[in-house]
Amino acid sequence: MKPNHYIDFIKNMGLRYTMFRIKYEILSKTGILRDKFPVQPTFQVFISLGQWRANTPPFFFKDKSAIKLRKQPSPQLKSIIEDIKKGKFIFFNKLKFDLGKDYDWVTNPDTGYQYNIQQHFTQIQDLSKEAGDIKYVWEKARFSFLYDIIKYDYHFEEDQSAYVFSQIEDFINKNPINQGPNYKCSQETSLRILNWTFALYYYKNAECLTETVFKKIINAIYWQLHHVYQNINFSRIAVRNNHAITETLMLYLSKLLFPFIPQTEKWSLKGKKWFEKEIAYQIYDDGTFLQFSMNYQRVVVQLLTWGIQLAKLNNDNFNKVVYERAEKSLIFLGANLNIKNGQLPNYGANDGALFFNFTDDDYRNYKPQLDDLRAVLKNEIAYNTTSYHWYGIENPKKITNRQKTTHIFHDGGYYIINEKNSKTFIKCGAYKDRPGQSDNLHIDIWVDGINYLRDAGSYKYNTKSIYINFFNGCQGHNTLSLSGEDQMLKGNRFIWYYWVKKAHGKLEKNEHYIEFEGDIEAFRHVKNGVKHRRKVKKITGQNKWQVEDKVFNKGDRKIYQYWNLNPNEAEAIEIITKDKDGNRLQPRVEEKWFSSYYGIKEKSIHYTFETAGDTFLTQITINKDR
């Protein structure tokens, strides 16, 4: 890292963040931090199984018998469970790995690398070429697969309690407290507690939930809560994204779910205050989210659903800002949603997270999760969903979700044009929080629920540099670059230097067209004072778009315009680009990549136009009948 990069980094992230990271690394490397997280701690007993069953704290339901959802035993669900019983698990809601029936919980199925379970979690490297992406180890240990098991149990009326508790016990036996990779991330630990808790309530009266098993699980939950609390400042200061929301929510819920643990009184009080603060900070006033990611905002939607409903059931409530930002999140995501299939633009970092999946719908379908939050907020649903039943909501009012023609979200920098059969999504925003990708002035074009010109996605966070640079950079987005450089300078991991700090956009409408005009100041690592202005004119009632790109103060550098085409619809897409003198430019057509699901990349068509001038004049037409 060059000295000027250090300066830019500190300016962007702030002195508080920088000093905390330095201190945390010193404490971690010297071993001082380990004292806060004991290994082989004393086994804790707080309550008997009988006492817990007789006085269970309020939850979404009392036990499995209280669920009132119509039973729908689907072949798809049956197939998933048959595979799980053979040791075959779905990762990131799409990939399938054969882990075997005696998985050790610490081997990366993507690389075969086995982490050292004897190491304290502070000694585990979460970024390693040899180990690969640690998310592949965390995925099963998150225990979101329990929802498929529970859904199968309910819809097929086949008791799965023995298998569920055997999996939980197996994890406890093979993952000593605070040792190995599965204690590296407190968000994963928090999710594991929530998912175990859901299973405990569902199987509350199961015969195989014995006194021994119950106390073993509660002891493990206690020490995991202890871990989350002791490490909470890492997510609140060093990470400050959906991790902080997950962990602070878990601390708040600790008293509601486990009031028999004395420390939860303190943990919950602080957790609630921190959770409210994170929601107010991370969800902007206009309902957009500081991670600039559709999927990560859905993660927050799911966490809000848990938090708001459990607070309500326990006669508690949050600061009003939580409810306001929850409702505004629904408005923002709803504006981006394609009604036909529930999909949103594949925009922003996407790690395949869908924590609490109660339907057989595809991962890219956002309707169930948006309706779940809407149901607990307002006792309403906008789509034909049913998963709200699992949150204890009965007979919500069905409403019609009507999308406005234009939406402007200035804080996040999003401009959306919705017509009867088309959607145009444009990103144009300045960053006050850490950017995820170099994607400003990206355009997504949809017709009849099909994504014709699209965001390439994320693929993997730890992979070859050629993929990281493509998926994160301008090439993976329908935007423009200067000399082949991204709008910001990519650093290690999730770091960008020279953030886009100035951006302006507007939408105007008349009877003939809707026009977006936006500009950003970017490419500061290449040359100061460079501005990219993009105009997008959507012709009313036609699948035609006119795009004008102009770059100011670029010097003698070439500019490149990128388009990522859906190969299944390539024949229907016509892109004609000219320079400022009206000369038609021919694109360089390449095979690149598209990732709709984390860890999976598909072939895609990539157009690159180039000019030594300062302007691209582009006409896009979608001919559906071709």
JONOR-V100785 format. One record per residue. N is the residue number from 0. OMEGA is omega in radians with two decimals (none if undefined). NEAR is the number of other ideal C-beta (glycine too) atoms within 8 Angstrom. D_LAST is the distance of its C-alpha to the last C-alpha in whole Angstrom. Layout:
# JONOR-V100785
N/OMEGA/NEAR/D_LAST
N/OMEGA/NEAR/D_LAST
This chain:
# JONOR-V100785
0/3.14/5/51
1/-3.13/5/52
2/-3.13/5/55
3/3.06/6/52
4/3.08/11/50
5/-3.10/9/53
6/-3.14/8/53
7/3.14/10/50
8/-3.12/13/49
9/3.08/10/53
10/-3.10/6/52
11/-2.99/9/48
12/3.12/8/50
13/-3.09/7/53
14/-3.14/6/56
15/3.11/7/57
16/-3.06/11/54
17/-3.12/11/55
18/3.12/8/59
19/-3.12/11/58
20/3.12/9/55
21/3.14/8/58
22/-3.11/8/61
23/-3.13/11/59
24/3.12/8/58
25/-3.13/9/62
26/-3.13/9/63
27/-3.08/8/60
28/3.14/6/61
29/3.13/7/65
30/-3.12/6/65
31/-3.10/7/66
32/-3.08/11/63
33/-3.11/8/64
34/3.14/6/67
35/-3.05/6/64
36/-3.03/14/63
37/2.98/7/65
38/-3.08/9/64
39/-3.11/5/66
40/-3.13/8/67
41/3.10/3/69
42/-3.07/5/68
43/3.06/9/68
44/-3.07/7/69
45/-3.00/9/68
46/3.08/7/68
47/3.10/7/68
48/-3.14/10/65
49/3.12/7/67
50/3.14/9/68
51/3.14/11/64
52/-3.09/9/63
53/-3.07/6/66
54/-3.11/6/65
55/3.09/10/61
56/-3.13/9/60
57/3.13/7/57
58/-3.14/12/54
59/3.14/9/50
60/-3.13/11/52
61/3.08/8/55
62/-3.05/10/54
63/-3.10/10/52
64/-3.09/5/53
65/3.13/7/52
66/-3.06/9/49
67/-3.14/5/47
68/3.09/8/44
69/-3.06/4/42
70/-3.14/7/42
71/-3.12/5/39
72/-3.05/7/40
73/3.07/8/36
74/3.13/5/36
75/3.13/7/34
76/3.13/14/37
77/3.13/11/39
78/3.12/8/37
79/-3.10/11/38
80/3.09/12/41
81/3.10/8/42
82/-3.14/11/41
83/-3.12/12/43
84/3.08/7/46
85/-3.13/8/45
86/-3.14/11/45
87/-3.03/9/41
88/3.08/12/40
89/3.12/11/37
90/3.06/14/37
91/3.05/13/35
92/3.10/9/33
93/-3.11/11/31
94/3.08/10/33
95/3.12/8/35
96/3.06/10/39
97/-3.11/8/42
98/-3.05/9/45
99/-3.08/6/47
100/-3.11/5/49
101/-3.10/5/52
102/-3.08/9/50
103/3.10/8/52
104/-3.08/13/50
105/3.10/13/50
106/3.11/11/48
107/-3.09/14/45
108/3.13/9/43
109/-3.09/9/40
110/-3.07/8/43
111/-3.12/7/46
112/3.13/10/48
113/3.11/8/51
114/3.14/13/52
115/-3.10/8/56
116/3.14/11/57
117/-3.12/5/61
118/2.98/10/59
119/-3.03/10/60
120/3.13/12/56
121/3.12/9/57
122/-3.11/5/58
123/3.06/12/54
124/-3.14/5/51
125/3.05/8/48
126/-3.07/6/46
127/3.10/10/47
128/-3.13/4/45
129/-3.08/6/47
130/-3.06/10/47
131/-3.06/12/43
132/-3.09/11/42
133/3.12/14/44
134/3.12/10/42
135/3.05/14/41
136/-3.11/14/45
137/-2.94/13/45
138/3.14/10/42
139/-3.08/12/44
140/3.04/12/47
141/3.09/11/45
142/3.03/14/46
143/3.10/11/42
144/3.12/10/42
145/-3.11/13/45
146/3.04/12/42
147/3.13/13/41
148/-3.11/13/44
149/3.08/13/45
150/3.12/10/42
151/3.11/14/43
152/-3.08/14/47
153/-3.02/11/46
154/-3.14/11/43
155/3.13/9/45
156/3.09/6/48
157/-3.05/6/49
158/-3.12/6/52
159/-3.04/11/50
160/-3.12/12/53
161/3.14/9/55
162/-3.11/9/52
163/-3.11/13/51
164/3.07/15/55
165/3.10/8/55
166/3.11/10/52
167/3.11/12/53
168/-3.13/11/57
169/3.09/9/55
170/-3.12/12/54
171/-3.11/10/57
172/-3.03/6/59
173/-3.13/9/57
174/3.13/13/56
175/-3.10/8/60
176/3.06/12/60
177/3.12/11/59
178/3.05/12/58
179/-3.01/15/55
180/-3.05/12/51
181/2.97/13/51
182/-3.10/13/53
183/-3.06/10/52
184/-3.11/9/49
185/3.05/13/51
186/3.10/11/48
187/3.11/12/47
188/3.14/13/51
189/3.13/13/50
190/3.11/13/47
191/3.12/12/49
192/-3.14/13/52
193/-3.10/13/50
194/3.04/15/48
195/-3.13/13/51
196/3.11/11/53
197/3.13/12/50
198/3.12/14/51
199/3.13/10/54
200/-3.11/13/54
201/-3.12/11/52
202/-3.08/14/54
203/-3.05/12/57
204/3.13/6/59
205/-3.13/10/58
206/-3.08/4/61
207/2.98/9/60
208/-3.08/13/60
209/3.11/7/64
210/-3.10/8/66
211/-3.14/6/66
212/-3.12/11/62
213/-3.10/11/62
214/3.10/11/64
215/3.14/10/62
216/-3.12/14/59
217/3.08/13/61
218/3.12/11/63
219/3.10/10/59
220/3.14/12/58
221/-3.08/12/61
222/3.05/12/61
223/3.03/12/57
224/3.09/17/58
225/3.12/9/60
226/-3.12/14/58
227/-3.11/15/56
228/-3.10/10/58
229/-3.07/8/60
230/-2.95/11/57
231/-3.11/13/55
232/3.10/8/56
233/3.14/10/54
234/-3.10/16/51
235/-3.08/12/52
236/-3.03/10/53
237/-3.07/10/51
238/3.09/9/48
239/3.01/12/47
240/-3.11/11/44
241/3.06/12/43
242/-3.12/12/46
243/3.12/14/48
244/3.14/14/47
245/-3.02/14/47
246/3.11/15/50
247/3.06/16/52
248/3.13/14/51
249/3.12/14/52
250/3.09/18/55
251/-3.10/13/55
252/-3.06/14/55
253/3.13/14/57
254/3.14/12/60
255/-3.07/13/58
256/-3.06/10/57
257/-3.08/13/60
258/-3.14/8/63
259/3.04/7/66
260/-3.00/10/65
261/-3.05/5/67
262/-3.09/9/65
263/3.07/12/62
264/3.14/8/64
265/-3.10/7/64
266/-3.08/13/61
267/-3.13/14/59
268/3.12/9/61
269/-3.13/9/60
270/3.14/15/56
271/3.13/12/56
272/-3.14/8/57
273/3.14/13/54
274/3.12/16/51
275/3.13/12/52
276/-3.14/8/52
277/3.12/13/49
278/-3.13/16/47
279/-3.12/11/48
280/-2.97/8/47
281/3.05/14/44
282/-3.07/14/42
283/-3.10/9/42
284/-3.10/5/43
285/3.09/10/39
286/3.08/14/39
287/-2.93/13/37
288/-3.01/13/38
289/3.10/10/40
290/3.09/13/38
291/-3.06/14/35
292/3.12/12/33
293/-3.07/14/31
294/3.13/12/32
295/3.05/16/36
296/3.04/14/36
297/3.04/13/35
298/-3.14/12/38
299/3.08/15/40
300/3.14/16/39
301/3.13/14/40
302/3.07/13/44
303/3.13/13/44
304/3.09/14/44
305/-3.03/12/46
306/-3.10/14/49
307/-3.11/15/48
308/3.14/13/49
309/3.05/14/52
310/3.14/11/53
311/-3.11/10/53
312/3.14/10/54
313/3.08/9/57
314/3.09/4/58
315/3.07/7/57
316/-3.13/4/55
317/2.95/14/53
318/-3.04/6/54
319/-3.13/6/52
320/3.13/10/49
321/-3.13/15/48
322/3.12/10/47
323/-3.11/8/45
324/3.06/12/43
325/-3.13/15/42
326/3.11/11/41
327/3.05/12/39
328/3.09/16/37
329/3.14/14/36
330/-3.12/9/35
331/-3.12/15/33
332/3.11/15/31
333/3.11/11/30
334/-3.12/12/29
335/-3.01/12/27
336/2.99/13/26
337/-3.00/10/22
338/-3.05/7/24
339/-3.04/6/21
340/3.11/7/22
341/-3.11/13/25
342/2.99/10/24
343/3.03/11/25
344/-3.13/11/24
345/-2.90/13/25
346/3.06/13/27
347/-3.13/12/31
348/-3.04/12/33
349/-3.09/13/32
350/3.08/11/35
351/-3.05/13/33
352/2.93/9/36
353/-2.90/11/36
354/-2.97/12/40
355/-3.03/13/40
356/-3.08/11/37
357/-3.13/10/38
358/3.04/8/35
359/-3.10/5/33
360/3.11/8/30
361/-3.13/5/28
362/-3.10/10/29
363/3.13/11/27
364/-3.07/10/27
365/-3.02/13/30
366/-3.10/12/30
367/-3.07/14/34
368/3.09/13/35
369/3.10/15/35
370/3.13/14/36
371/3.12/16/39
372/3.12/16/40
373/-3.12/13/40
374/-3.13/14/42
375/3.12/12/45
376/-2.93/12/45
377/-3.08/6/44
378/3.13/7/44
379/2.96/11/41
380/-3.11/12/37
381/-3.08/12/34
382/-3.13/10/32
383/-3.13/3/32
384/-3.11/11/34
385/-3.00/8/38
386/3.10/12/39
387/3.11/13/41
388/-3.10/12/43
389/3.07/11/44
390/3.08/12/46
391/3.12/10/48
392/3.13/10/46
393/3.02/6/46
394/3.05/2/45
395/3.13/11/43
396/3.10/6/42
397/3.13/6/38
398/3.08/7/36
399/-3.13/4/33
400/-3.13/8/32
401/3.13/4/30
402/3.04/10/28
403/3.14/7/29
404/3.14/8/27
405/3.08/11/28
406/3.07/10/31
407/3.09/10/33
408/-3.00/14/35
409/-3.05/7/37
410/3.11/9/39
411/-3.14/13/36
412/-3.13/13/34
413/-3.13/15/31
414/-2.99/15/29
415/3.07/14/26
416/3.12/14/24
417/2.97/11/23
418/-3.03/10/21
419/-3.07/3/20
420/-3.09/6/17
421/3.08/14/17
422/3.06/12/20
423/-3.11/14/21
424/-3.12/14/24
425/3.09/16/26
426/3.07/13/29
427/-3.06/16/32
428/3.02/13/36
429/-3.06/9/39
430/2.93/9/41
431/3.07/3/44
432/-3.00/6/43
433/3.09/10/42
434/3.12/11/38
435/-3.08/10/36
436/3.11/12/34
437/-2.90/13/33
438/-3.10/12/30
439/-3.08/15/31
440/2.98/12/29
441/3.09/12/26
442/2.98/13/23
443/3.11/15/21
444/3.14/15/17
445/3.00/14/16
446/-3.13/11/14
447/3.08/8/15
448/3.13/9/17
449/-3.12/8/14
450/-3.07/11/16
451/3.05/13/13
452/-2.83/13/16
453/2.99/14/19
454/-3.07/13/23
455/3.13/15/24
456/-3.05/11/27
457/-3.08/11/30
458/-3.13/12/31
459/3.08/10/34
460/3.14/10/37
461/-3.09/8/39
462/-3.12/8/38
463/-3.07/5/37
464/3.14/5/37
465/3.12/6/34
466/3.12/12/32
467/-3.11/11/34
468/-3.13/10/34
469/-3.04/12/30
470/-3.13/14/29
471/-3.00/12/32
472/-3.10/13/32
473/-3.10/12/29
474/3.14/12/27
475/-3.10/14/26
476/-3.12/14/25
477/-3.08/11/23
478/-2.98/14/26
479/3.07/14/28
480/3.10/14/31
481/-3.12/16/34
482/-3.12/8/35
483/-3.12/5/33
484/3.08/9/35
485/-3.14/10/35
486/3.09/12/36
487/-3.11/14/39
488/-3.11/10/40
489/3.03/12/40
490/3.12/10/43
491/3.05/3/44
492/-3.05/6/43
493/-3.04/6/41
494/2.94/8/43
495/3.02/12/42
496/3.08/13/44
497/3.13/8/43
498/2.97/9/42
499/-3.07/14/40
500/-3.14/6/42
501/3.12/7/41
502/3.12/13/38
503/3.12/7/37
504/3.08/15/34
505/3.07/8/33
506/3.08/11/31
507/-3.03/7/31
508/2.94/8/29
509/-3.03/6/29
510/-3.07/3/28
511/-3.09/5/25
512/2.98/9/24
513/-3.06/13/26
514/2.99/11/27
515/2.97/17/28
516/-3.13/11/31
517/3.09/14/32
518/3.10/12/34
519/2.93/14/36
520/-2.98/11/39
521/3.07/12/38
522/-3.10/10/39
523/3.11/10/43
524/3.09/8/43
525/-3.10/9/42
526/3.10/11/43
527/3.01/4/45
528/3.14/7/44
529/3.11/15/40
530/3.06/11/38
531/3.07/17/34
532/3.12/11/32
533/3.01/16/29
534/3.10/10/27
535/3.13/13/24
536/3.10/11/23
537/-3.13/14/21
538/-3.06/10/20
539/3.05/9/21
540/3.12/4/18
541/3.10/5/15
542/-3.11/9/13
543/3.13/10/15
544/3.03/13/18
545/-3.07/12/20
546/3.06/14/23
547/3.08/10/26
548/3.05/13/28
549/-3.14/9/32
550/-3.11/14/34
551/3.03/10/38
552/-3.09/8/41
553/-3.07/11/39
554/-3.12/5/41
555/-3.11/4/40
556/3.07/9/38
557/3.02/7/34
558/-3.08/16/32
559/3.11/11/28
560/-3.05/14/25
561/3.03/14/23
562/3.10/10/20
563/-3.02/15/19
564/3.00/14/16
565/-3.05/14/14
566/3.12/8/14
567/-3.09/4/12
568/-3.00/10/9
569/-3.11/9/10
570/-3.13/5/7
571/-3.06/9/6
572/3.06/14/9
573/3.11/8/11
574/3.10/10/15
575/-3.11/7/17
576/3.13/12/21
577/3.04/12/24
578/-3.04/11/27
579/3.14/8/30
580/3.13/6/31
581/3.11/7/27
582/-3.12/6/27
583/3.14/7/23
584/3.10/11/23
585/-3.10/4/22
586/2.87/10/21
587/-3.08/8/23
588/-3.09/6/20
589/2.98/7/22
590/3.09/6/22
591/-2.97/13/23
592/3.06/12/24
593/3.14/13/23
594/3.10/16/26
595/-3.12/8/25
596/-3.08/12/28
597/3.10/14/31
598/-3.13/14/32
599/3.03/10/29
600/3.13/7/27
601/3.09/8/23
602/3.12/7/21
603/3.12/13/19
604/-3.05/12/18
605/3.07/13/20
606/3.00/12/20
607/3.00/11/23
608/3.11/12/24
609/3.08/10/28
610/3.02/11/30
611/3.09/5/34
612/-3.07/8/34
613/-2.98/9/33
614/2.92/11/30
615/3.03/15/26
616/-2.96/12/24
617/2.99/14/21
618/-3.14/12/18
619/3.10/13/15
620/3.04/9/12
621/3.13/13/9
622/-3.04/9/6
623/-3.02/8/6
624/3.14/3/4
625/none/5/0
